[in-house]
């Protein structure tokens, strides 16, 4: 801790009685009756308080007492979280800071970064004890819409265009959401923002690659105005990223330093807000950079639900995978010396032209597409890694598309050359393979594998 600052360890109870631990950082020569602010983390499980230490130090040097705390891991994961629960955690921190020596309990506010930009307003809407709200890189859109935009924007920034980014990426998110694997997908922050009566300071980096910086502030302002709250100040910082840190490369790399003037703005604005002189409807700074608009991501219809997708996947694995498995079993039995009668009963027949193309191509496309899509969304946002590109399309995706076309062609050939007088077992085997190929066509169109 710098010599001009002091840290006091605190503990408090969050939602459900969970004990959380934090630190209150204040100037060594702190004046009595000073304002305080609680910092709320962005997304991440069990994020330690030190991740916001840079902001805490910078704000404390503006004369504030700043509480940072370790984020919960209980009840919070990649697939599970509750903004309501996180808001109650933050309220526990607010009450703790209000009781600290030298802090004026009427001058304690809340600050939220990224995901905290949903949590902090929700906490403030529940308590009159919060005197001001600061959000950084906040989002006024639904989480699912924001996330699909961020990953798509990262892919487009990497040079990707076409069906992979326009169709496959949002489709995967819709299926994941339908399966209950995307928490709080349709949380609507606008009513909460409209209910705020405290002064609001909104800060965005011009090069925010995770929150749409051009779309979000007007929605924030409209919601506040709808609720009759004109005590808001929005500021855009040049050469700054999602967290309002300095960035040398358009938001991809985050430097440790805050944007010049950011901490000073927080200090001066809090002084005005807590003295009843918060600026009215003030928007300043350079225009933010946002190449593409967000797109609504509606819930999946029944025919595109996770259950239907799962059923299609099972059909493909059985139909495409069963064909070579049966062939392998027959080969093993032949080597074991089975009689000619046994072989006849097993339904041996001449290979059907196109069948192996359907089997191998279909399996490769189904497994490869999901693996590549999951890899892409996990590495998407900010700096996507789609691999080599050809004509603005990922080479891997183009290869999968070529295999998808080959699978369709193979299905047609299999239908034309299907055995009409073969044993029942062989006809069932080929018929199942063709059924998989027929279902594969609309499935591949839906996922963009047969689209440019």
C-alpha positions in Angstrom: 0.0 0.0 0.0 1.4 3.5 -0.9 2.7 5.5 2.1 0.0 8.2 1.6 -2.8 5.6 2.0 -4.0 3.3 4.7 -6.0 0.1 4.4 -8.4 -1.4 6.9 -9.6 -5.0 6.7 -13.4 -5.5 6.9 -15.8 -8.4 6.7 -19.6 -8.3 6.0 -22.5 -10.5 5.1 -23.8 -10.6 1.6 -26.8 -12.3 0.1 -27.8 -15.4 1.9 -25.6 -14.6 4.9 -22.4 -15.3 3.0 -19.4 -13.7 4.7 -17.4 -11.6 2.3 -14.0 -10.0 3.0 -12.6 -6.6 1.8 -10.4 -3.6 2.4 -11.3 0.0 3.0 -8.6 2.3 1.5 -8.4 5.9 2.7 -6.0 8.8 2.6 -3.6 8.7 5.6 -4.6 12.3 6.4 -8.2 11.8 5.7 -10.6 14.5 6.6 -13.6 13.7 8.6 -17.0 13.6 6.9 -15.5 12.4 3.6 -17.4 10.6 0.9 -17.0 6.9 0.3 -17.5 4.5 -2.7 -17.9 0.7 -3.0 -16.4 -0.9 -6.1 -18.3 -3.7 -7.8 -16.4 -6.1 -10.0 -17.1 -7.1 -13.5 -17.7 -10.7 -14.6 -15.6 -13.4 -13.1 -15.9 -16.1 -10.4 -14.3 -15.3 -7.1 -12.5 -12.2 -8.4 -10.1 -10.9 -5.7 -10.3 -7.4 -4.5 -6.8 -6.6 -5.8 -8.1 -6.6 -9.3 -9.6 -3.2 -8.5 -6.7 -2.0 -6.4 -5.6 0.5 -9.1 -8.9 2.2 -9.2 -9.2 2.1 -5.4 -5.8 3.8 -4.9 -6.6 6.4 -7.6 -9.9 7.3 -6.0 -8.6 7.3 -2.5 -6.0 9.9 -3.6 -8.9 12.1 -4.6 -10.0 12.1 -0.9 -12.5 9.2 -0.9 -12.7 6.1 1.3 -12.9 3.1 -1.1 -14.1 -0.4 -0.2 -13.0 -3.2 -2.5 -14.0 -6.8 -1.7 -13.5 -10.4 -2.9 -16.3 -11.4 -5.2 -18.3 -14.4 -4.3 -17.7 -17.8 -5.9 -20.6 -19.5 -4.2 -23.7 -19.4 -6.5 -21.6 -17.8 -9.2 -20.0 -19.5 -12.2 -19.9 -19.5 -16.0 -23.3 -21.0 -16.1 -24.9 -19.7 -12.9 -25.3 -16.2 -11.5 -27.8 -13.8 -10.1 -27.5 -10.0 -10.4 -30.0 -9.7 -7.6 -27.7 -11.7 -5.4 -24.7 -9.7 -6.4 -26.6 -6.5 -5.7 -27.4 -7.7 -2.2 -23.7 -8.4 -1.7 -22.9 -4.8 -2.7 -25.5 -3.5 -0.3 -23.7 -5.3 2.5 -20.5 -3.6 1.5 -22.3 -0.2 1.4 -23.6 -0.6 4.9 -20.1 -1.6 6.1 -18.5 1.5 4.5 -21.1 3.8 6.0 -20.0 2.7 9.4 -16.3 3.4 8.9 -14.7 6.1 11.0 -14.5 9.5 9.3 -16.9 8.5 6.5 -20.1 10.5 6.2 -22.9 7.8 5.9 -24.9 10.2 3.8 -22.1 10.4 1.2 -21.5 6.8 0.3 -22.1 5.7 -3.3 -21.5 2.7 -5.5 -19.3 2.1 -8.6 -19.8 -0.8 -11.0 -17.5 -2.0 -13.9 -18.9 -4.0 -16.9 -21.2 -6.6 -15.3 -21.1 -4.4 -12.2 -22.9 -1.8 -14.5 -26.0 -4.0 -14.2 -25.4 -4.8 -10.5 -24.6 -1.3 -9.1 -27.8 0.3 -10.4 -29.9 -2.6 -9.1 -28.3 -2.2 -5.7 -29.0 1.6 -5.8 -32.6 1.1 -6.8 -33.1 -0.9 -3.6 -31.5 1.5 -1.1 -31.8 5.2 -0.2 -28.6 4.8 1.6 -26.7 5.0 -1.7 -26.1 8.6 -2.5 -24.6 8.3 -6.0 -24.0 5.8 -8.8 -20.9 5.5 -11.1 -20.8 3.0 -13.9 -17.8 2.2 -16.2 -18.2 0.2 -19.4 -21.8 -0.4 -18.4 -24.4 -1.9 -20.6 -28.1 -0.9 -21.0 -28.8 -3.9 -23.3 -29.7 -7.4 -22.4 -26.6 -9.6 -21.5 -27.2 -12.1 -24.3 -27.4 -9.3 -26.9 -24.3 -7.7 -25.5 -22.3 -10.9 -25.5 -23.2 -12.0 -29.0 -22.2 -8.5 -30.2 -18.9 -8.6 -28.4 -17.9 -11.9 -29.8 -19.1 -11.0 -33.3 -17.3 -7.7 -33.1 -14.1 -9.5 -32.1 -14.4 -11.8 -35.1 -15.1 -9.0 -37.5 -12.2 -7.1 -36.1 -10.1 -10.2 -37.0 -11.4 -9.9 -40.5 -14.2 -12.6 -40.4 -17.4 -12.1 -42.5 -20.0 -14.4 -43.8 -22.3 -17.1 -42.4 -19.9 -18.1 -39.6 -20.2 -14.7 -37.8 -23.7 -13.7 -39.1 -25.5 -17.1 -38.5 -23.5 -19.7 -36.7 -22.2 -17.6 -33.8 -25.6 -16.1 -32.7 -27.3 -19.5 -33.3 -24.9 -21.2 -30.9 -25.7 -18.6 -28.2 -29.4 -19.1 -28.6 -29.0 -22.9 -28.2 -26.8 -22.4 -25.2 -29.3 -20.1 -23.7 -32.2 -22.5 -24.4 -30.2 -25.2 -22.6 -29.9 -22.9 -19.5 -26.2 -22.5 -19.9 -26.2 -18.7 -20.2 -27.2 -17.0 -16.9 -29.5 -13.9 -16.9 -29.7 -13.8 -20.7 -32.7 -11.5 -21.0 -32.2 -9.3 -17.9 -33.6 -5.9 -18.8 -31.7 -3.1 -17.1 -33.8 -0.2 -18.4 -36.6 -0.3 -15.8 -33.9 -0.4 -13.1 -32.1 2.6 -14.6 -35.4 4.4 -14.9 -36.0 3.9 -11.2 -32.7 5.5 -10.1 -33.1 8.8 -8.2 -29.4 9.3 -7.4 -27.0 11.3 -9.5 -25.3 9.0 -12.1 -21.9 9.3 -13.6 -21.3 7.1 -16.7 -17.8 6.5 -18.1 -16.9 4.8 -21.3 -13.7 4.2 -23.1 -13.8 5.3 -26.8 -12.4 1.9 -27.7 -14.7 -0.4 -25.7 -14.8 -3.8 -27.4 -17.0 -5.5 -24.9 -19.9 -3.1 -24.4 -21.3 -1.2 -27.5 -20.2 2.3 -26.5 -22.2 4.1 -29.1 -25.6 2.4 -28.4 -25.5 2.1 -24.6 -25.2 5.7 -23.4 -28.3 7.0 -25.2 -30.4 4.1 -23.8 -29.1 5.0 -20.3 -30.0 8.6 -20.8 -33.4 7.8 -22.2 -34.2 5.5 -19.2 -33.0 8.1 -16.7 -35.0 10.9 -18.4 -38.1 8.6 -18.4 -37.8 8.3 -14.7 -37.4 12.0 -14.3 -33.7 11.9 -13.4 -31.6 14.5 -15.2 -28.7 14.4 -12.8 -26.4 12.4 -15.1 -23.0 13.0 -16.5 -21.6 10.9 -19.3 -17.9 11.1 -20.2 -16.0 9.4 -23.0 -12.3 9.0 -22.7 -10.0 8.9 -25.7 -7.4 6.0 -26.1 -9.3 4.1 -23.4 -10.7 0.6 -23.3 -13.7 -1.1 -21.7 -12.5 -0.4 -18.1 -11.4 3.2 -19.0 -7.8 2.1 -18.8 -5.3 3.4 -21.4 -5.0 1.2 -24.5 -2.3 1.5 -27.2 -4.1 -0.7 -29.8 -7.8 0.3 -30.0 -9.0 -1.6 -26.9 -7.3 -5.0 -27.3 -4.5 -4.4 -24.7 -5.3 -2.9 -21.3 -2.5 -1.0 -19.7 -2.4 -0.6 -15.9 -2.8 3.2 -16.0 -6.3 4.7 -15.9 -7.3 7.1 -18.7 -5.9 10.6 -17.9 -8.4 12.7 -16.0 -10.6 9.7 -15.1 -9.8 9.6 -11.3 -9.9 13.4 -11.1 -13.4 13.4 -12.7 -14.6 10.8 -10.2 -13.2 12.9 -7.3 -14.7 16.2 -8.4 -18.0 14.7 -9.6 -18.5 12.9 -6.3 -17.9 16.2 -4.4 -20.6 17.9 -6.5 -23.0 15.0 -6.3 -22.8 14.7 -2.5 -23.2 18.4 -2.0 -26.4 18.6 -4.1 -24.7 20.2 -7.1 -24.6 17.2 -9.6 -24.4 18.4 -13.2 -27.6 18.0 -15.3 -27.7 16.0 -18.5 -24.0 16.5 -19.4 -22.3 14.5 -22.1 -18.7 15.2 -23.0 -15.7 13.6 -24.7 -14.8 12.2 -28.2 -17.3 10.1 -30.1 -17.0 6.4 -29.3 -15.9 3.8 -31.9 -18.4 1.1 -32.7 -18.2 -0.5 -36.2 -21.4 -2.6 -36.0 -24.8 -2.3 -34.4 -26.0 -4.9 -31.9 -28.7 -7.3 -33.1 -31.6 -8.7 -31.0 -31.2 -12.3 -30.1 -34.8 -13.8 -29.6 -35.4 -17.0 -27.7 -35.2 -20.2 -29.7 -38.4 -21.6 -31.2 -39.4 -25.1 -30.4 -38.0 -26.5 -33.6 -34.6 -24.9 -32.9 -34.5 -25.6 -29.2 -31.6 -27.3 -27.4 -33.7 -30.5 -27.1 -34.3 -30.7 -30.9 -30.6 -29.9 -31.5 -29.7 -32.6 -29.1 -32.0 -35.1 -30.8 -30.5 -34.2 -34.2 -27.0 -34.7 -32.8 -27.9 -38.2 -31.5 -29.4 -39.1 -34.9 -26.3 -38.0 -36.7 -24.0 -39.9 -34.4 -26.1 -43.1 -34.8 -26.7 -42.7 -38.5 -23.3 -41.5 -39.6 -21.3 -43.3 -36.9 -23.2 -46.5 -37.1 -22.4 -47.2 -40.7 -18.6 -47.7 -40.2 -19.1 -49.4 -36.8 -21.3 -52.1 -38.4 -18.6 -52.5 -41.2 -15.9 -52.9 -38.6 -17.9 -55.5 -36.6 -18.5 -57.5 -39.8 -14.8 -57.4 -40.7 -13.8 -58.6 -37.2 -16.3 -61.5 -37.5 -15.0 -62.5 -40.9 -11.5 -62.7 -39.5 -12.9 -64.8 -36.7 -13.9 -67.4 -39.3 -17.6 -67.1 -39.3 -19.4 -69.4 -41.8 -20.8 -68.2 -45.1 -24.3 -68.7 -43.6 -23.4 -66.4 -40.8 -22.1 -63.8 -43.2 -25.2 -64.0 -45.2 -27.3 -63.5 -42.1 -25.3 -60.5 -41.2 -26.5 -58.9 -44.5 -23.2 -58.4 -46.3 -23.5 -56.5 -49.6 -21.4 -54.5 -52.0 -20.5 -51.0 -50.7 -23.1 -48.4 -51.7 -21.5 -45.6 -53.8 -21.6 -42.3 -51.7 -22.4 -44.0 -48.4 -18.9 -43.7 -47.0 -18.9 -40.0 -48.1 -22.1 -39.4 -46.1 -20.8 -41.2 -43.1 -17.3 -39.6 -42.9 -18.3 -36.2 -44.1 -21.4 -35.9 -41.9 -19.5 -37.0 -38.7 -16.6 -34.6 -39.5 -19.0 -31.6 -40.1 -21.2 -32.2 -37.0 -18.3 -32.8 -34.6 -15.9 -30.2 -36.2 -18.5 -27.4 -36.4 -19.4 -27.6 -32.7 -15.8 -27.8 -31.6 -14.8 -24.9 -33.8 -17.8 -22.8 -32.7 -17.2 -23.4 -29.0 -13.5 -22.6 -29.5 -14.4 -19.4 -31.3 -16.9 -18.1 -28.7 -14.5 -18.9 -25.8 -11.7 -17.0 -27.5 -13.9 -14.3 -29.1 -14.2 -10.7 -27.9 -11.5 -8.1 -28.1 -9.0 -10.3 -30.0 -10.6 -13.3 -31.7 -8.4 -16.1 -33.0 -10.3 -17.7 -36.0 -7.2 -19.1 -37.6 -6.2 -18.5 -41.3 -8.7 -16.7 -43.5 -9.6 -17.1 -47.1 -11.9 -14.5 -48.7 -12.7 -13.2 -45.2 -13.9 -16.7 -44.2 -12.1 -18.9 -41.7 -10.2 -21.7 -43.5 -11.5 -24.2 -41.0 -15.1 -23.1 -41.6 -14.7 -23.2 -45.4 -13.4 -26.8 -45.0 -16.4 -27.7 -43.0 -18.7 -26.1 -45.5 -17.0 -28.1 -48.3 -17.6 -31.3 -46.3 -21.2 -30.3 -45.7 -21.7 -30.0 -49.5 -20.0 -33.4 -50.0 -22.3 -34.9 -47.4 -25.4 -33.7 -49.3 -24.0 -34.9 -52.6 -23.2 -38.3 -51.0 -26.7 -38.5 -49.6 -28.2 -38.1 -53.1 -25.8 -40.7 -54.5 -26.6 -43.1 -51.7 -30.3 -42.7 -52.5 -29.8 -43.4 -56.2 -27.5 -46.4 -55.6 -29.3 -47.8 -52.5 -29.6 -51.6 -52.5 -33.1 -52.7 -53.3 -32.6 -56.4 -53.0 -30.1 -56.5 -50.2 -30.8 -58.3 -46.9 -33.0 -56.5 -44.4 -30.1 -55.6 -42.1 -28.2 -53.8 -44.9 -31.3 -51.9 -46.1 -31.9 -50.7 -42.5 -28.3 -49.7 -42.2 -28.3 -47.7 -45.4 -31.8 -46.3 -44.7 -30.7 -44.9 -41.4 -27.7 -43.4 -43.1 -29.9 -41.7 -45.6 -32.3 -40.5 -42.9 -29.3 -38.8 -41.2 -28.3 -37.2 -44.6 -31.9 -35.9 -45.2 -32.1 -34.3 -41.7 -28.5 -33.0 -42.2 -29.6 -30.6 -45.0 -32.0 -28.3 -43.0 -29.6 -28.6 -40.0 -26.7 -27.4 -42.0 -28.7 -24.6 -43.6 -29.8 -23.5 -40.1 -26.2 -23.4 -38.8 -25.0 -21.6 -41.9 -22.9 -24.4 -43.2 -24.6 -24.4 -46.6 -24.8 -20.6 -46.8 -22.1 -18.2 -48.1 
